[in-house]
Amino acid sequence: LTSDVVDRVYNEYIGNAENRAQVRDGLLDALGDSLIVSSAVEVARYHRDAGNPVYFYEFQHRPSWAAGVVPEFIKADHTDEIAFVFGKPFLAGDV
């Protein structure tokens, strides 16, 4: 990576941070974008280019069960939306 790329990434995700929590959130956003979002966007573009409709969303509703279990700064983890789409019995093995 060139120093220009590093500077641009830093400025995008962490450059305006005023405290440690904002640095943490910026780092988590940078990691999520590079490891998950960029790949998901690429796959979505392939589907779009093949003529298929594509829907892209970001689920951020914090489940009530997360209180006291996961840190407050985490809004929703991977697969948390399943309980909201299919219902909790689906996750509890009652189906």
Helices and strands as residue ranges (DSSP letters): H 3-13, H 20-32, I 33-37, H 38-49, G 64-66, H 81-86, H 88-91
